[in-house]
């Protein structure tokens, strides 16, 4: 997953050349036209897109872009506060045939279980692993 600020078609070609399988598209920084073009080009090159959303309007835009994977970021971009309940609020707006990912603020197996009950298909865990003293032990804890 190329986790970067992708906003130009060149970056999609670059991602493929670097060997990425997927790339992150942040709905908040893209116009609807840009989002659709980036998703379309990515798919034509065999790349999958994780289209990140933060609110109801962005979910609608992501769905219209034909994104297969929609990531709900639980972090407020203005305050950087985290509210895992963002996923609970936004998940019902994502069609069942799309893959729903919960991002940010996932720290425990209990969080993952809760997200599963809310219909999430996958989680993106970063900070909990990066700040863990023993990454392998933390992964085992999350996956147990």
Buried (B, 14 or more C-beta within 10 A) or exposed (E): EBBBEBBEBEBBBBBBEEEBEBBBBBBEEBEEEBBBBBBBBBBEBEBBBBBBBBBEEBBBBBBEBBBBBBBBBBBBEEEEEBBBEBBBBBBEBBEEEBBBBBBBBBBEEEBBEBBEEBEBBBBBBEEBBEEBEEEEEBBEBBEE
